[in-house]
Amino acid sequence: MKRKLWSFTFNSATLVLIPAAIGINYLGKLFAGLLKLPLWLDSIGTAIASVLAGPIVGAICGAANNIIYGLTMDPISTVYALTNVGIGITVGILSYKGFMNNIKGAIITGLVVGVVAVVISTPLNIIFWGGTTGNIWGDALYAWCASQGMPVWISSGLDELVVDIPDKLAVILIVFAIIKGLPKNLVSLFHSNEEIESLDNAEEPKKD
């Protein structure tokens, strides 16, 4: 029995998945920041959680990661919890619709998620940081656009676009490879409530 799109159950599999996904997000963002990469890499765990356990779990992982990273490393990250929530919901919906079952669908998912991230993040960039993203590659484009007299929302949108589209494509393709490499019995823990319940109760003695 396939899980419902918006189902959410605190079973043992989900309780293990959430901190693991948050940790993957945290390390990815830290790695990208330290190496000054033209990517964020902060939504790999979010996307994994969304594919395995649905959009609600993915959104929780995404928001928690940004809040934790903001409190421990970079306060700027906190406001972008909204972006990671949007990413989790989008990946969860598209995965439920079957887009993560093949490479073509994964590429489409990456592009859609990239656009969603741009739409959510651009207003935040303008409100809090004058339109910049904090990524040196994107901000270089922003500076050039501004020097050409372009409106701030166009400059900021392009700044976000040149980082988010390649970033989300890379993230989703990484997640696609990870999910395809997982054992089927592990993946099935998140897709079938009956299997989860049977595993939880497997060792319970029969009652007369």
C-alpha positions in Angstrom: 0.0 0.0 0.0 1.6 3.3 -1.1 1.6 6.1 1.4 -0.6 9.1 0.9 1.0 12.3 -0.4 0.5 14.3 2.8 0.9 11.4 5.3 3.1 11.9 8.3 3.9 9.2 10.9 6.5 9.4 13.6 7.8 5.8 13.2 11.3 4.6 13.9 12.3 5.0 10.3 11.3 8.6 10.2 12.9 9.4 13.5 16.2 8.1 12.1 15.8 9.9 8.8 15.1 13.4 10.1 18.4 14.0 12.0 20.3 12.2 9.3 18.8 14.5 6.6 19.5 17.6 8.7 23.1 16.5 9.2 23.6 15.9 5.4 22.2 19.4 4.7 24.4 21.0 7.3 27.6 19.3 6.1 26.8 20.1 2.4 26.3 23.8 3.1 29.4 24.0 5.3 31.5 22.2 2.6 30.2 24.6 -0.1 30.8 27.6 2.0 34.4 26.7 3.0 35.4 26.0 -0.6 33.5 29.0 -1.9 31.7 26.9 -4.4 29.1 28.4 -6.8 26.5 26.1 -5.2 24.7 25.9 -1.9 24.5 22.1 -1.5 22.3 22.6 1.5 19.2 20.7 0.4 20.5 17.2 -0.3 19.1 15.9 3.0 15.8 17.7 2.4 15.4 16.1 -1.0 16.3 12.6 0.3 13.7 13.0 3.1 11.1 14.2 0.7 11.6 11.3 -1.7 11.5 8.7 1.1 9.0 10.1 3.5 7.0 12.8 1.7 6.8 16.6 1.6 6.0 17.2 5.2 9.1 15.4 6.5 11.2 17.0 3.8 9.9 20.5 4.8 10.7 19.8 8.5 14.2 18.7 7.6 14.8 21.8 5.4 13.5 24.3 7.9 15.4 22.7 10.9 18.6 22.7 8.9 18.5 26.4 8.1 17.5 27.3 11.7 20.4 25.2 13.1 22.9 26.5 10.6 21.8 30.1 11.2 22.2 29.7 15.0 25.7 28.0 14.8 27.4 29.3 11.7 25.7 32.0 9.6 22.7 34.0 10.8 21.8 34.8 7.2 20.8 31.2 6.7 17.9 31.3 9.1 15.5 33.4 6.9 16.0 30.9 4.1 14.2 28.2 6.0 11.2 29.2 3.9 13.2 28.3 0.8 14.1 24.9 2.1 10.5 24.3 3.1 9.5 25.0 -0.5 12.1 22.7 -1.8 11.0 19.9 0.5 7.3 20.3 -0.5 8.2 20.5 -4.2 10.4 17.5 -4.3 8.0 15.5 -2.2 5.1 16.2 -4.6 7.1 15.5 -7.8 8.6 12.3 -6.3 5.1 11.1 -5.4 4.0 11.8 -9.0 6.9 9.6 -10.2 9.3 12.1 -11.4 12.2 10.6 -9.4 11.8 7.2 -11.0 14.1 8.0 -14.0 16.9 10.4 -14.9 14.7 12.5 -17.2 12.2 13.1 -14.4 15.0 13.8 -12.0 16.3 16.5 -14.3 12.9 18.1 -14.6 12.5 17.9 -10.9 15.9 19.8 -10.5 14.8 22.5 -12.8 11.4 22.9 -11.2 12.9 23.0 -7.7 15.5 25.6 -8.9 12.7 27.9 -10.1 10.8 27.4 -6.9 13.9 28.3 -4.9 14.5 31.5 -7.0 10.9 32.6 -6.6 11.0 32.2 -2.8 14.5 33.5 -2.2 14.6 36.5 -4.4 12.1 38.6 -2.3 14.0 37.5 0.8 17.3 38.7 -0.8 15.7 42.1 -1.6 14.1 42.5 1.8 17.0 41.5 4.0 20.2 42.0 1.9 19.5 44.5 -0.7 19.2 41.9 -3.4 22.4 40.0 -3.0 22.7 36.3 -2.1 26.0 36.0 -0.3 27.3 33.7 -3.0 30.4 35.4 -4.6 29.5 34.0 -8.0 25.9 35.2 -8.1 26.8 38.5 -6.4 29.3 39.2 -9.1 26.5 39.0 -11.7 24.3 41.1 -9.4 27.0 43.8 -9.3 27.3 43.8 -13.1 23.5 44.0 -13.6 23.3 46.9 -11.2 26.1 48.7 -13.0 24.0 48.4 -16.2 21.1 50.1 -14.5 18.8 47.0 -14.3 16.1 47.0 -11.7 17.0 45.5 -8.4 14.5 42.6 -8.7 15.9 41.6 -12.1 19.5 41.8 -10.8 18.6 39.9 -7.7 16.6 37.3 -9.6 19.5 36.6 -12.0 21.9 36.5 -9.0 19.7 33.8 -7.5 19.0 32.0 -10.8 22.6 31.4 -11.8 23.3 29.7 -8.4 20.0 27.9 -7.8 19.4 26.2 -11.1 22.8 24.4 -11.3 22.7 23.8 -7.5 19.3 22.2 -7.5 20.1 20.1 -10.6 23.3 18.9 -8.9 21.4 18.2 -5.7 18.5 16.3 -7.3 20.9 14.2 -9.5 22.9 13.3 -6.4 19.7 12.4 -4.5 18.5 10.3 -7.5 21.8 8.3 -7.4 21.6 7.8 -3.7 17.9 6.7 -3.7 18.6 4.3 -6.6 21.5 2.8 -4.6 19.4 2.2 -1.4 18.2 -1.3 -0.7 14.5 -1.8 -1.7 13.5 -3.1 1.7 14.9 0.1 3.3 13.0 2.4 0.8 9.8 0.3 1.4 9.8 1.3 5.1 8.7 4.8 4.1 6.2 3.7 1.4 4.2 1.1 3.2 2.6 1.5 6.6 1.8 -2.2 6.6 5.4 -3.1 6.3 6.4 -0.6 9.0 3.9 -2.0 11.4 4.8 -5.5 10.7 8.5 -4.8 11.4 7.7 -2.9 14.6 5.6 -5.8 15.8 7.7 -8.7 14.4 9.2 -9.6 17.7 6.1 -9.2 19.8 4.9 -12.5 21.2 1.5 -13.8 20.0 -1.3 -13.4 22.4 -3.7 -16.2 23.2 
